[in-house]
Structure formats: structure tokens, C-alpha cells
Amino acid sequence: MQRIIFSVGIGAVEALGSVTRMIAIADHVRKINPQTEILFRASGLEAEHVKKHGFAYAGGYKPNIFGMPDFMFKLIQILPGKWNGNVPDLKRMEQVIRMKGLFTDRYVRTTYTEWEKLIKRFKPDTIVSEFDLVLPIAARKHNIKLYSTMATPALPSYYCELFYDKPHPDRSLSKNYNRLLKSLRLPPVKSVFELFMGYDHAHWIIPSLPELEDLPAASNCNYVGSLIPSGFAKTNWKWRKTKPLIYVYLSIGQISAKLVERELIAAFADSEFDVLVAGAGHPYFEDKGEYTEGNVHFHTFLPADRILQQADLAIHHGGQNTTLQCIEEQVPSLIFPGRHFERYYNARKAEQAGCAMCCAVQDFSSQNLKALAQTLINNKNFSHNLRRFSQKIKKLGGARRAADIIMSD
């Protein structure tokens, strides 16, 4: 009987996109062979989604944001004032690692100890990971087959053209990892990205198309297209379409929630469109709950997979899943990535493929939104490109193909 662990990389900042992709693959593994033993390593909101899909999970040490000591983190939480939900510039992956608190000695050593215990207890044949820097060390030490998701912004050589500064290894991030590696008598790394990329023996599962990535050709690269589980939201929510439909999901970024609310209402409340806005994860929208202004409908959570099957346009932030999902469902997009390296990369690649427009934050205005919506929906070139790339995505096989790759070894 095969045993597989799926890890979404426990960190201070949770990423719904990561656990979505892991659940999509695990769902198909379960369909291929229901006898396969599956265990997730997840915590917080990610663990809640794992549980909803009927998978067992093991938690673990969860660092504070930026690796803050516990007393400092608790102090910040009780200080007056409320975070408005916006994020600063994100130039490269190193900043994400710092923000998630994945660099401290306590995190590295505690997490490795947890992996050691989990491996000895569960005895996995295979491990599949998304954003776990400690796992590749444990997998190598125990000679376990490792599959890891990969995208261009994780390459050590990648830099975002928004910021014009070339990458250079941040040796302070690898210090505690190298201390662990030395104690295990394993080779050191110059950059933590060497761990993220598999530490010599990982196979890559790439949730994208070759045309949307700049990854080097390699025998261990497996492009699978979009990794979205069916019915991820686990809801009976439905929409009765009577007008052209616009789906909006901007996540947490650099456009303020109040600006989003004001400009969407000004653009579309009395328009020929219906607009569905998903505010999941954003404190401003979650506090306000569900409400409607004219033709603009605000919700805390919406099933994107169902809405995109009906949508005529999407306005989003450039996340990996959303970008691929829109192309697969042949929905043209207005993407507002802000100054975020990964989102900007996705947006530019989608634009170059003729499937989206990459827009600046300052262009998020009612006048621009309405004009661009009408232009994109009626643009035949966009329709042609979306149809072509949608077919390519579907041919790659998605989560079913990823599961087949993992189960074939």
C-alpha cells in the first residue's frame, strides 16, 4: 500500500492557493487508488480546508510573521489600530520567506524534528510539497521520493522588472539551514532556493504552460496545466445569469478595499453588467459581510470554479491559480498585480499570450474599468487566444496528470 504525505509548508502567512493545488492532486490520487494512505501536513486555515475534503492531517510549529518572538507578536496584536489589509512591495521570494517566518533557528530545528517524527511514524513512500524548505532536507536524509511544485519566480536567477535590481543570494536566510545540514552531514547550500527547488533529487510538478513560464528544460519538469479541485468551495451556491457577468477577486494587495468598493460601484452599479466580488481573506470585506449596490454584489466567499464557467470577464490580482483558471475557462482578464513579483510575472505572461491585460494600480478607476471591460469582452483576438491556450491547458491533464506521475513511480 502506497503512503503519501502532502505538505503545504506551514508558515505565518497562509496561502490558500498552495493548499488548493495539493488537495487537487490528492483528490485524484484517491480516485486512482482509494487504498492509498494520504496524510497532509498543514495548519490553520489550510488545515480546515484539508479536513473539509476528508483528509487526515498533522499540524506543526507555526512561526510568527517575520519570525517575531512570541512576546513581541502578542504585544503588536493588542496595540491600538487595525491593519487595513494592504501589503508592501514584494520584490522577490526572499521577502516571502522572511514574512512567513521560515528563517529562524527555532523554526528550522523544530520543523526538522517534527518531520523526523512524522516520517518515522507514517513511513511515506512519497512526499509532495508546495512551499516547504525543511522537507527536502528530511526527504534527502531518509531517501524519500520528493515531488515539488515549481514556477519561474522561484528560480535563483529570477528578478522582477518592476524593481530593476538583480538578484543576489541572501546568505542570512540560509545560515540556520546550513547549520542543520552540517549537523546532519549533508552538503550546504549557497541559497535557500536550492532547497525550494528540491535539494538535488526532486521532481517538479509545474501548474502552468511552457508558454507561461521561463523554466529551463529538464527531464524532471512535468507541466500539468491548472491544478484546481472540483467543488473546492463545498457549497451549493448558484448564480442565475441574466446579464454579462464580471467576476472580481483582488485578494490582499496594494489597492485599498475602500477604493475597490467605490470604483466598482461607480463603474458597474447602473451598467449592463452584473458584478460578483469575492472578498475572501480581506478584513474589510469580511467585516462588512454580504451586501449589494445596484448590479454589484459583494460576498465574503464565492466558488470561483463555478462562476468562471459563466463569467464574461475577470478582474483579479494575478495569482497562479486564478490566472490559469481564467485562461482554461476562456475568460479574458484585467489583472492588477500591484508591486508583487510573482503576480506581476503571471500578469505579464498572460498579457503576452493575448489572454489578459496587465494594469497598474493607479489605473483602477471606474472610467477605466468600464471602458476596458467592454473592450475585452468584444475583442475577437482575445477570444481566439483564450480558446487556443485553454485547449493546451486541458491537454496537459491537470491534477489527474499530476496524480498519475506521482503514482507511476
C-alpha positions as CSV (number, residue, x, y, z in Angstrom):
1,M,0.0,0.0,0.0
2,Q,1.4,3.4,-1.0
3,R,1.7,6.1,1.6
4,I,1.9,9.8,0.5
5,I,2.4,13.0,2.6
6,F,1.3,16.3,1.1
7,S,2.9,19.4,2.7
8,V,1.8,23.0,2.1
9,G,4.7,24.4,4.1
10,I,3.5,25.7,7.5
11,G,4.3,29.4,7.9
12,A,2.9,32.6,9.5
13,V,1.3,33.7,6.2
14,E,-1.1,31.1,4.9
15,A,-1.6,30.7,1.2
16,L,-5.0,29.3,0.0
17,G,-3.6,28.7,-3.5
18,S,-1.0,26.3,-2.1
19,V,-3.4,24.0,-0.3
20,T,-5.8,24.2,-3.2
21,R,-3.2,22.7,-5.6
22,M,-2.2,20.0,-3.1
23,I,-5.9,19.0,-2.5
24,A,-6.5,18.8,-6.2
25,I,-3.7,16.3,-6.6
26,A,-4.6,14.3,-3.5
27,D,-8.2,14.0,-4.7
28,H,-7.1,12.3,-7.9
29,V,-4.6,10.1,-6.1
30,R,-7.6,8.9,-4.0
31,K,-9.6,8.3,-7.2
32,I,-6.8,6.3,-8.8
33,N,-6.3,4.1,-5.8
34,P,-8.7,4.6,-2.8
35,Q,-6.4,2.3,-0.7
36,T,-3.5,4.9,-0.8
37,E,-2.8,6.3,2.6
38,I,-2.7,10.1,2.4
39,L,-1.6,12.5,5.2
40,F,-1.4,16.3,4.9
41,R,1.0,18.5,6.9
42,A,-1.0,21.7,7.4
43,S,-2.1,24.2,10.0
44,G,-4.7,27.0,10.5
45,L,-7.0,27.8,7.6
46,E,-5.1,25.4,5.3
47,A,-5.8,22.5,7.7
48,E,-9.5,23.5,7.8
49,H,-9.7,23.0,4.0
50,V,-7.9,19.7,4.2
51,K,-10.4,18.5,6.8
52,K,-13.3,19.6,4.7
53,H,-12.0,17.4,1.8
54,G,-11.8,14.4,4.1
55,F,-8.1,14.1,4.5
56,A,-6.2,13.4,7.7
57,Y,-3.6,16.0,8.7
58,A,-0.8,16.6,11.1
59,G,-0.1,20.1,12.4
60,G,3.3,21.6,13.4
61,Y,5.1,24.6,14.7
62,K,3.8,27.8,13.2
63,P,6.2,30.8,13.3
64,N,5.0,34.3,13.9
65,I,5.1,36.8,11.0
66,F,8.7,37.9,10.2
67,G,9.8,35.3,12.8
68,M,9.0,37.6,15.7
69,P,9.5,36.4,19.2
70,D,6.2,35.4,20.9
71,F,6.2,38.3,23.3
72,M,6.6,40.9,20.6
73,F,3.9,39.3,18.4
74,K,1.5,39.3,21.3
75,L,2.3,42.9,22.0
76,I,1.6,44.0,18.5
77,Q,-1.8,42.2,18.5
78,I,-3.0,44.2,21.5
79,L,-1.8,47.6,20.3
80,P,-4.5,50.1,19.1
81,G,-5.2,50.5,15.4
82,K,-6.2,47.9,12.8
83,W,-4.3,46.6,9.8
84,N,-6.1,47.8,6.7
85,G,-5.3,44.7,4.7
86,N,-2.8,46.2,2.2
87,V,0.7,44.8,1.7
88,P,4.1,46.4,0.9
89,D,6.2,45.9,-2.2
90,L,7.3,42.3,-2.6
91,K,10.4,42.3,-4.8
92,R,11.5,38.6,-4.6
93,M,10.9,35.3,-2.9
94,E,13.3,36.1,-0.1
95,Q,10.8,38.6,1.3
96,V,8.1,36.0,1.3
97,I,10.4,33.6,3.3
98,R,11.1,36.4,5.8
99,M,7.4,37.4,6.0
100,K,6.3,33.7,6.6
101,G,9.0,33.4,9.4
102,L,10.8,30.5,7.7
103,F,14.4,31.5,8.5
104,T,14.8,31.4,12.3
105,D,16.8,28.8,14.1
106,R,13.8,27.8,16.1
107,Y,11.7,27.3,13.0
108,V,14.3,25.3,11.1
109,R,15.2,22.9,14.0
110,T,11.7,22.5,15.4
111,T,10.3,21.8,11.9
112,Y,13.0,19.3,11.1
113,T,12.4,17.4,14.4
114,E,8.6,17.3,13.5
115,W,9.4,15.9,10.1
116,E,11.7,13.2,11.5
117,K,8.9,12.1,13.9
118,L,6.3,12.2,11.1
119,I,8.4,10.2,8.7
120,K,9.2,7.5,11.3
121,R,5.5,7.3,12.3
122,F,3.8,7.4,8.8
123,K,6.7,5.8,6.7
124,P,5.8,7.6,3.5
125,D,6.9,6.3,0.1
126,T,6.5,9.7,-1.5
127,I,6.1,13.3,-0.4
128,V,4.6,16.1,-2.4
129,S,5.3,19.7,-1.3
130,E,4.4,23.3,-2.2
131,F,6.5,25.7,-0.1
132,D,8.5,23.7,2.4
133,L,12.2,24.5,2.8
134,V,12.9,22.0,5.6
135,L,11.2,19.0,4.0
136,P,13.8,18.5,1.2
137,I,16.4,18.0,3.9
138,A,14.4,15.3,5.6
139,A,13.5,13.7,2.3
140,R,17.1,13.5,1.3
141,K,18.2,12.2,4.7
142,H,15.7,9.4,4.5
143,N,15.9,8.9,0.7
144,I,12.2,9.5,0.1
145,K,10.9,10.4,-3.4
146,L,10.0,14.1,-3.4
147,Y,7.8,16.0,-5.8
148,S,7.6,19.8,-5.6
149,T,5.6,22.4,-7.4
150,M,7.7,24.9,-9.3
151,A,7.2,28.3,-11.1
152,T,9.7,30.7,-12.6
153,P,9.6,33.3,-9.8
154,A,11.3,30.7,-7.5
155,L,14.4,30.5,-9.7
156,P,17.5,31.9,-8.1
157,S,18.1,33.9,-11.2
158,Y,14.7,35.5,-11.4
159,Y,14.2,39.2,-10.8
160,C,11.1,41.3,-11.3
161,E,11.4,44.1,-14.0
162,L,9.3,46.3,-11.8
163,F,12.2,46.8,-9.4
164,Y,15.3,46.8,-11.7
165,D,17.6,45.2,-9.2
166,K,19.4,41.9,-10.0
167,P,19.1,39.0,-7.5
168,H,21.8,38.2,-5.1
169,P,21.9,35.3,-2.5
170,D,20.7,36.4,0.9
171,R,23.1,34.3,2.9
172,S,21.5,35.3,6.2
173,L,18.4,33.2,5.2
174,S,20.5,30.1,4.6
175,K,22.6,30.4,7.8
176,N,20.3,28.3,10.0
177,Y,19.6,25.8,7.3
178,N,23.3,25.2,6.7
179,R,23.8,24.8,10.5
180,L,21.2,22.0,10.3
181,L,22.8,20.5,7.2
182,K,26.2,20.4,8.8
183,S,24.8,18.6,11.9
184,L,23.3,16.0,9.5
185,R,26.5,15.7,7.5
186,L,24.7,16.9,4.3
187,P,26.1,19.3,1.7
188,P,25.5,23.0,2.4
189,V,23.6,25.4,0.2
190,K,24.6,28.8,-1.1
191,S,20.9,29.9,-1.3
192,V,17.7,28.7,0.3
193,F,16.3,28.4,-3.2
194,E,18.4,25.3,-3.7
195,L,16.2,23.7,-1.0
196,F,13.0,25.1,-2.5
197,M,14.0,23.6,-5.9
198,G,14.4,20.1,-4.4
199,Y,17.9,19.8,-3.0
200,D,19.2,17.6,-5.8
201,H,16.6,14.9,-6.3
202,A,13.1,16.4,-6.5
203,H,10.8,16.1,-9.5
204,W,8.9,19.2,-10.4
205,I,5.2,19.5,-11.0
206,I,4.5,22.8,-12.8
207,P,1.0,24.1,-12.5
208,S,1.3,26.1,-15.8
209,L,2.1,26.0,-19.5
210,P,5.6,26.1,-21.0
211,E,4.5,29.3,-22.8
212,L,3.7,31.0,-19.5
213,E,7.0,30.1,-17.8
214,D,10.7,30.6,-18.3
215,L,11.9,27.4,-16.6
216,P,14.9,25.5,-18.0
217,A,14.1,22.4,-20.0
218,A,14.8,19.3,-17.8
219,S,13.7,15.7,-17.6
220,N,12.3,16.3,-14.1
221,C,9.9,19.1,-15.3
222,N,6.3,18.0,-15.6
223,Y,3.9,20.7,-16.9
224,V,0.4,19.8,-15.9
225,G,-1.6,23.0,-16.5
226,S,-4.2,24.2,-14.0
227,L,-4.4,22.4,-10.6
228,I,-7.9,23.2,-9.3
229,P,-10.0,20.6,-7.4
230,S,-13.6,20.3,-8.5
231,G,-16.1,21.7,-5.9
232,F,-13.3,23.2,-3.7
233,A,-15.7,25.5,-2.0
234,K,-18.1,22.7,-0.8
235,T,-21.1,24.9,-1.3
236,N,-24.5,24.8,-3.1
237,W,-24.1,28.5,-4.2
238,K,-25.6,29.2,-7.6
239,W,-26.0,32.2,-9.9
240,R,-28.8,32.8,-12.3
241,K,-27.2,34.7,-15.2
242,T,-29.3,37.4,-16.9
243,K,-26.6,39.9,-17.9
244,P,-22.9,39.7,-18.9
245,L,-21.1,38.7,-15.8
246,I,-17.9,40.0,-14.3
247,Y,-16.0,38.1,-11.6
248,V,-13.8,40.2,-9.3
249,Y,-11.2,38.7,-6.9
250,L,-8.3,41.0,-5.9
251,S,-7.2,39.2,-2.7
252,I,-5.0,41.2,-0.4
253,G,-2.8,43.6,-2.3
254,Q,-2.0,47.2,-2.9
255,I,-5.4,48.5,-3.9
256,S,-7.3,49.5,-0.8
257,A,-10.6,47.8,-0.2
258,K,-12.4,51.1,0.0
259,L,-11.1,52.1,-3.4
260,V,-12.1,48.8,-4.8
261,E,-15.6,49.1,-3.4
262,R,-16.1,52.8,-4.5
263,E,-14.8,52.3,-8.1
264,L,-16.6,49.1,-8.8
265,I,-19.9,50.6,-7.7
266,A,-19.3,53.8,-9.7
267,A,-18.4,51.7,-12.8
268,F,-21.0,49.0,-12.7
269,A,-23.9,49.6,-10.3
270,D,-26.0,51.0,-13.1
271,S,-24.3,49.2,-16.0
272,E,-25.3,46.5,-18.4
273,F,-23.1,44.0,-16.3
274,D,-23.7,42.0,-13.2
275,V,-20.5,42.0,-11.0
276,L,-19.7,39.4,-8.3
277,V,-17.0,40.5,-5.9
278,A,-15.2,37.9,-3.7
279,G,-13.7,39.5,-0.6
280,A,-12.3,36.3,0.9
281,G,-9.5,36.8,3.4
282,H,-9.7,40.6,3.3
283,P,-10.6,42.1,6.7
284,Y,-12.6,45.0,5.3
285,F,-14.9,42.9,3.2
286,E,-15.2,40.1,5.8
287,D,-16.3,42.7,8.4
288,K,-19.0,44.0,6.1
289,G,-20.3,40.6,5.0
290,E,-22.6,40.2,2.0
291,Y,-24.3,43.3,0.5
292,T,-25.4,44.7,-2.9
293,E,-25.1,48.1,-4.5
294,G,-27.1,48.1,-7.8
295,N,-25.6,45.4,-10.0
296,V,-22.5,45.0,-7.8
297,H,-22.8,42.1,-5.4
298,F,-20.2,41.7,-2.6
299,H,-19.6,38.3,-1.0
300,T,-17.0,37.1,1.6
301,F,-16.5,33.9,-0.4
302,L,-17.5,32.7,-3.9
303,P,-16.9,29.4,-5.7
304,A,-14.6,30.6,-8.5
305,D,-14.7,27.4,-10.5
306,R,-18.5,27.7,-11.0
307,I,-18.6,31.5,-11.6
308,L,-15.8,31.4,-14.2
309,Q,-17.9,28.9,-16.2
310,Q,-20.5,31.7,-16.6
311,A,-18.3,34.8,-16.5
312,D,-17.5,37.0,-19.5
313,L,-14.7,38.9,-17.7
314,A,-12.5,38.6,-14.6
315,I,-10.8,41.3,-12.7
316,H,-8.1,39.8,-10.4
317,H,-4.8,40.1,-8.7
318,G,-2.7,37.7,-10.8
319,G,-2.4,34.7,-8.5
320,Q,-1.2,31.5,-10.1
321,N,-4.4,29.6,-9.8
322,T,-6.7,32.4,-10.8
323,T,-4.6,33.3,-13.9
324,L,-4.5,29.7,-15.2
325,Q,-8.2,29.1,-14.3
326,C,-9.3,32.1,-16.2
327,I,-7.4,31.0,-19.3
328,E,-8.7,27.5,-19.1
329,E,-12.3,28.7,-18.8
330,Q,-11.6,31.2,-21.7
331,V,-12.4,34.3,-19.6
332,P,-10.4,37.5,-20.5
333,S,-8.9,39.2,-17.6
334,L,-8.0,42.7,-16.3
335,I,-5.1,41.9,-13.9
336,F,-4.0,44.4,-11.2
337,P,-0.9,42.7,-9.6
338,G,0.5,45.7,-7.8
339,R,4.2,45.7,-6.9
340,H,4.3,42.0,-6.2
341,F,6.9,40.0,-8.1
342,E,5.0,36.7,-8.6
343,R,1.7,38.3,-9.5
344,Y,3.3,40.7,-11.9
345,Y,5.1,37.9,-13.6
346,N,1.9,35.9,-14.1
347,A,0.1,39.0,-15.3
348,R,2.8,39.9,-17.9
349,K,2.9,36.3,-19.2
350,A,-0.9,36.2,-19.6
351,E,-0.8,39.6,-21.4
352,Q,2.0,38.4,-23.7
353,A,-0.2,35.3,-24.5
354,G,-3.0,37.7,-25.5
355,C,-5.3,36.4,-22.8
356,A,-5.3,39.4,-20.3
357,M,-4.3,43.0,-19.7
358,C,-1.7,43.8,-17.0
359,C,-2.8,47.0,-15.4
360,A,-1.2,49.4,-13.0
361,V,-2.8,50.1,-9.5
362,Q,-3.3,53.8,-10.4
363,D,-5.5,52.7,-13.3
364,F,-8.1,51.2,-11.1
365,S,-10.8,53.7,-11.7
366,S,-14.5,53.5,-12.7
367,Q,-13.9,55.1,-16.0
368,N,-11.1,52.7,-17.0
369,L,-12.8,49.6,-15.6
370,K,-16.0,50.1,-17.6
371,A,-14.2,51.0,-20.8
372,L,-11.7,48.1,-20.6
373,A,-14.5,45.6,-19.7
374,Q,-16.4,46.5,-22.8
375,T,-13.2,46.3,-24.9
376,L,-12.0,42.9,-23.7
377,I,-15.4,41.2,-23.9
378,N,-15.8,42.2,-27.5
379,N,-12.2,41.6,-28.6
380,K,-12.1,38.6,-31.0
381,N,-8.3,38.3,-30.7
382,F,-8.6,37.6,-27.0
383,S,-11.3,35.0,-27.7
384,H,-9.1,33.3,-30.2
385,N,-6.0,33.2,-27.9
386,L,-8.0,32.1,-24.9
387,R,-9.5,29.2,-26.9
388,R,-6.1,28.1,-28.1
389,F,-4.4,28.2,-24.7
390,S,-7.4,26.7,-23.0
391,Q,-7.0,23.6,-25.2
392,K,-3.3,23.4,-24.4
393,I,-4.0,23.6,-20.6
394,K,-6.6,20.9,-20.8
395,K,-4.4,18.6,-22.9
396,L,-1.7,18.7,-20.1
397,G,-4.1,16.9,-17.8
398,G,-4.2,19.0,-14.7
399,A,-4.4,17.3,-11.3
400,R,-5.2,13.9,-12.9
401,R,-1.9,14.0,-14.8
402,A,0.0,15.1,-11.6
403,A,-1.5,12.2,-9.7
404,D,-0.6,9.8,-12.5
405,I,3.0,11.0,-12.4
406,I,3.2,10.5,-8.6
407,M,1.5,7.1,-8.6
408,S,3.5,5.7,-11.5
409,D,6.8,5.5,-9.5
